[in-house]
Amino acid sequence: MDAAAIAKVAFTSEDRVRDVIRNFNADGFGSLYPEYKGGRPPKFSLPQRREIKKIANSNPAGDGLPFSAWSLPELAEFLVAQGWSTLEQGDTDRLTAASRNAALAIAKANVTAQAAAVNRLQQLSGFEEIKAPFDGVVTARNVNVGDLLNAGGTTGRALYQVADIHRMRIFVNVPQAFLGELKPGVKATLHLPGQQETFEAELSSTSNALEETSRTALIELQANNPDGKLWPGAFTEVQFHIPSNPNTLRIVSTALIFGTNGMRVAAVDANNKVVLKSVRLGRDLGNHVEIQSGLSLTDRLIDNPQESIEAGTIVRIAGPDAKVAAAE
């Protein structure tokens, strides 16, 4: 192989190839591995650095080398195969390349770890200013100026508690007997202890399940609170606006007779005789109860009758002030 071919493969000039050959003929293998004594090894000149950069950006396959990307181990094997480098030097070059690649991987890992540490510190510095996720009122403040706060603490204590009171949610436990009438959209009135003003609310959702201990269901109401008069955690009395059934009668609770024959009432017929009628109760409204069946609007009832009263007993209507409970 002539000097021109060697220069093309070695990416150097023909004069440099001839100088290496002359030095080899004069000094042997010692000329290929010069030892520098005293001071630092000579640095690459600016033209040499430009040539090295040009070689690094080139495609080795385009120059006849058997690989498509620069790799020190492959280059060392190629030089050994061509006889331009000894087998010992090739092994040294391969081990050096492997060591430097490992050092590069460690350096990249260290860079990634340090970047994660920097990101963590940036996230921590962002907590110097606490912003509420929504507009509202601070209802609790658990820290004061001078308190020590540890980053990443696991105590679970909140620094602040913020409540959005523009629209309030009211939770009510309603007995099972009234759940059939409560649908989303039903209106209700709120009466708060200590306040003369009432507030309007609307049923939004139900739990669709009963508590086994109380047989009640949790009902959620929502009410607008533009003036902030409704406070979180306050107790309230709720009055639902349930439309009444025109076909349902309502009587006073004291007109009922509880016995072994079921729920009955004592009515007075046209001959002023007692008639015991079995009734089917509806909703219990406290002082009044709803009658689903067993009575009519024309029935006259005895208020607070004795349990021993019997059918057919003749009664005397004392006058307009007599306690006769007419069905409403």
Secondary structure, DSSP 8 states (H G I E B T S, - for coil): --HHHHHHHTTS-HHHHHHHHHHHHHHGGGGTS----SS------HHHHHHHHHHHTS-GGGGT-S-SS--HHHHHHHHHHHTSS-HHHHHHHHHHHHHHHHHHHHHHHHHHHHHHHHHHHHHHHGGGS---SS--EEEEE---TT----TT--S---SEEEE--SEEEEEEEEEGGGGGG--TT-EEEEE-TT-S-EEEEEEEEEEEEE-TTT-EEEEEEEEE-TT--S-TT---EEEE-----TT-EEEEGGGEEEETTEEEEEEE-TTSBEEEEE-EEEEE-SSEEEEEES--TT-EEESS--TT--TT-B-----TTS-EEE--
